[in-house]
Amino acid sequence: MTSLTGATPMTGAGTISPPAWSHAILGALLQNAALLYTWAAFTPFGACLGADLRACAADAWARSVVFALLLCTLTWLLSLRSLRRAATSDPSIVDRLWSICPWVYVWYWLACAPAASRPRVLLMALLSTAWGARLTYNFYLKGGFHGGEDYRWAVIRTWFAPGLRWELFNFMFICFAQQLIILAFSSPAAAAAASAAPLGRVDVIAATLFALLLLGEAVADRQMLAFQTEKYRRIHAGEPAGEYAAGFIESGLWAFSRHPNYFCEVSMWWAFYLFSIPSTGALLNWTLPGPLFLTALFCLPRASLDVTEALSSRKYPRYAEYQRRVSRFVPLPPTAKGAAWIGWAVFFAGLAALIQNP
């Protein structure tokens, strides 16, 4: 994102190549189609596509999907405001909405929920608001609300070439796919708003996990901000770089994962999904695509993690060694990074057993 601490020029070739434009567009198309199909087939949003517009207008979730689609269109139109000046669109508005939309959705569903559903939705609203407030403040500290385009979009634009390909990517992926993902990973609260099931053990597990992961993300972001602030202070003051010579953080939580903040971010919304289990009575339910597609957005090859690492490896010569030594996503001791997904699978298996056998 935009950073007020400073900027490091990209001089190397990098260790990860950019994604193919056709793959990015196909992925966005498949995700958008899968989400809209799921919502049409398994939720009241299906009424919006048929003749029963009254039922569509009467349901809070259906109204939310219609609003999200309108918001996608509006963000795309706003991104075009820079076309006349820069001959290209600026999608930075999507970044500014990321930490705001989820808790707004949840509070809206709480306001629309019957009294019997409100205790669980209120808990989810408080947790999502704590997440949103912290992430928005962190984004503000890095200059995200000071105007101007995030430098990453400028780099990604060169991968697809300014013009029709970039504008289609902006429309399909940045403005539509990301906004629909936001609604999708917030959707367990909509399921909770439609359920009168009382609070129970699973809700305690979900809330505890969410709070711990929120704390972990806050610590990781704080460590990163402190490192970058001191690094650029030394650069501007002409002082020896010392432990900051590599240019990127390798200590604290960043010694166990190359992206501990993203790990906590993705895992938080899996914890949020747990609230949908007692709400729907099903371990697998219609809100599952939310955390699933969020995980894909970060973890698939050439997705968000790889984009971040492609940029970092172009800035810092020693980053390739860091990649070999430290786990890509799941926090693990450096010597155990190959067991990352085994540990991830064991964790979810144990959690599922705990939920199904109270």
N, C-alpha and C positions, 0 to 999 in steps of 0.2 A: 504494500500500500504506500501511499504518499507518506514521507517521513520528514519530520522537522529536525531530526537529529543530524542528518547528513545523507550523502549519497556516494556510493562507490562505483566508479565506471566499470563497464563490462569489457574486458580485453581478451579473454581466452575463448577457445572454441566451445568449451563446455563438455560435460560428460554424458548428456542426454540430448537426443535429437528431438526437434519439435514434432507434434502429431501431424498426420496428414489431414488436410482440409476435409477430404471426403469422409474420413473416419469420425472427425468431430461433428460434422453435420449429421451423419447417419446415427451417431450416438444420441444426439439431441432429439432427432425425429423419433427414434425408438422409445426414449424415455418419456417424451411428451405424450406419445400415443399410448404407452402402457399406463401412465397415470390417469389420463382422461378415460381410457377404457375401464380401469378399475373403479373409478368414481362413478361412471355411468352405469356400470353393471351391478355394483354392490352398495351404493349409497343413494340417497334421495336426489342427487344431482341428475340421475337418469331422467327424472321428470322434466328437467329443463330442456332435454333434447327431444322430448315427445310433445304431445298435445296438452299435457297437464301443466300449464304455466302457473296456475294458481298454487299447485302443490310445490312447485319450484320456489315461488316467492314466499311460501309459508315456512320453508325449512332453513334454519340458520346455516347449516353446512352447504346446502345448494347455493344459497346467496353468496357464501364466501368463495366458492369456486368461480361463480360468475364475476365477482369483484376481482379475484386474482387474475382472471383472463383480461379484464379491462385494465388492470394495473400493468400487466405485461405490455399491453398495447401502448399505454401512456408512457411507460419508461422507455420504450423503443422510440416513440415520437420525440420525447425529451432528449434522447441521446443524439438525435439528428440536428439539434439546434446549433451544433458546431460545424455543420457541413459547409455553410457558406464561407466561414472564416478559415477553416483548416482543411477543407475538402475531404473530411472523414468524420464519422460519428464518434462521440465520446460516451461510453457506457458507464462512467463512474457512478452515476446515480444508483445503479444496482448495488454497488458496494455499500452505499450509505443507508440503504433500506434493509440490508441483511440482518442487522441486530435490532431492528425496530419492528418489522412486520410480525414475527412469531408471537411475541407477547401481546401485541394489539389483537391478533386473531383470537388468542386464548381468552383475553378479557371480554371480547365480543361474545364468544360462545358462553362464557360465564353469565353475562347479562341476559342471554336468551334462554339459559337452562332452567328447567323446573327446579323447585326447591330441593327435591330429593337428590338431584344430581350435583348440587353445588359444592358440597364439601371437597370432593376429589378435584373438581375443576378449579376451585379456589386455590388448593394446594399447588396445582400445576401452574396456575397464573402467577402465584408468588415466586415459584422457582424459575419460570421462564422470564419474569421481569428482572429477577436478580441477575440472570445470565445476560439479558439484554442491556441492563444498566452498566454492567461491568465491561461488556464488549464495546458498547458505544463510547464509554469513557476512554477505553484503550485506543479506539479508533481516532478519537478526538486528540489524544496526546500525540499520536503519530501524524497529525495533520490531515486526517481524512475528511474533515469538514471545512477545510480552509480553501476549498476550490481547487481547480486544476485536475488534470487527469492522473490517475494512478500510473506510475511509470511502467508497470507490468503490461498494461493494455497497449502502450506504445510499442513494447517489444513484441508482444504477441501479434500485433497488427503486421509487423514485418514478416512473420511466418506465413501469413496468408495473402500478403500483398494488399495494399490499400485499393479499394475499389469494390466490385461486386462480391467477391469472395468474402472479404471482411464484413461487408454490410449484411450478408446472409448469415454469417457466423454470429454477428451481433444480434440479429433478429431472432434466430432459432435457439442459440445456446445461451447467450448472456442475458437477454431480456426475457425470453419465455422459459427456457429450461430451468434457469436458476430461480426465478420467481415461483414456478410450480413446485420445485423442490422445497422451498421455504414453507409453502402451504402444506406440502406432504409431510414433512417431519414435525409440523405443528399439529397435524390431524389427530393424534391420540386424544387430545383435549376435546375435539369435536365428538369423538366416540364416547368419551366420559360424560359429555354434556347430554348425551342421549340415553344414559344408563342410570338406573336408580340403585345399582349395587353399592352396598356400604363399603367404607374404607376398611382395609384389612392388611394382612401381612405383606402382600405383594406391593402395596402402596408404600409401606415403610421401607422396603428394600429399594424401590425405585427412587424415592425421595432421598434416601441416604446416599445411594450411588451418584445421583445427580449432583448433590451438594459437594461430595468429595471430589468429583471430576471438575466441578466449577472452581473449587479451590485449587486443584492442580493446574488448570488452565490459567488462572490468575497468577500463580507462582511462576509458571513458565513465561508468560508475557512480561511479567515484572523483571525477571532475570534478563530477558532479551533487551528490554528497554534500557535497563541499567547498563548493560554491556555496550550497546550502541551509543548511548549518551556519553559514556566515559571514553570510548574509542575515538569518537569525533572531537571530543574536547581536547584530547591529547594531540590529535592531528592539527587542529586549528591553533593550538598553543605551541606547536613545534616541539613537543615533549617526546621522549622515547616511547615507542609503542608497548614495549615489555610484553606482558601476557596477552595483549590485544593485537599482536603482530599478525596473527593468522587472518584477522579481519572478521571472523565469525565466532559465535559462542560455542564452546565445547564443554562447559562446566555446568554444575547444577543438574537439573532435569535433562538438559541437553547432552549430558554425557551418557544417557541411557536410551535416548531416542533422538533422531534428527528432527523430529517434529512433535514434541510432547504436547504442544498447544493444540495441534490438529488432532492428535490421538484423543485428548480430553474432549475436544469439541464433538467429534464423531461419536464417541462413547456416551456422552451426555444424552444425545438424542436416542440412542438405544435404551438408555435408562428411562427416558421419557416414554418410549414405546411400551415399557412394562406396565404403565398405567392403563393401557388399552386392554390388557389381558383380563383383569377382573371386570372391566367395563363391558367387554363383548362376550366374555366367557370362553374365549378361544385363544390358544397360544399363538396361532397364526391367524391374523385377521386383516381386514381391508386397509389398515393403516401401516402395514409392514413395508410397502414401497417407500415410505418416507425415509426411515433410517437406512434402508437398503440402497436407495439412489444417492443419499448423502455420502455413504461409504464409497460408492462408486465414483462420485464426483472428486473425492480426495485420493482414493487409493488405486484406481485402475491405471494401467500403463498409459503414460502421456496425459494423465489427469493432473489435478491441482498440485499434488506432491511433486510430481515430475517436473511441472512447470517451474515451481519454486526452486527445485534443485538444478534445473537447467540454467536458471539465472544466477544462482549462487556459485555454481561451478565455473561460470564465465567471469565472475568477479574475483574469486579467491583460488590461487594455484593449489593450496593445500586441501581444498574441499574434497577432492577425489579420495585422499587418504582417509578423511573423516567418514566418507561414505562406506569405505571398506571395513571400517572399524566399529561403527555404531549402527544399531538397528534403525531401519528406515522409518518405522511407525510405532510399533508396540514397544514401550519401555522395557529394556532387558539389559543385563550386564553385557558389555561388549563381546565377551567370549561366547555368549549364548545367543547371538542375534539370529543364527540360523534356525532356532527353535521358535521364532516369533509366532508363526501361525499355529503351531502345535499348542502353545500356551494359550493363544486366543480361543482355540476350539475347546480346550479343556475348561476354560473359564465359563464359556457359554453353556457347555454341557452341565457343569455343576450348578449354574444359575437356573437352568431349566428344571433340573431335578429338584432344586429347592422350592421352586414355584409350584410344581405339580404335586409335591409331597409335603404339605404343610405339617 
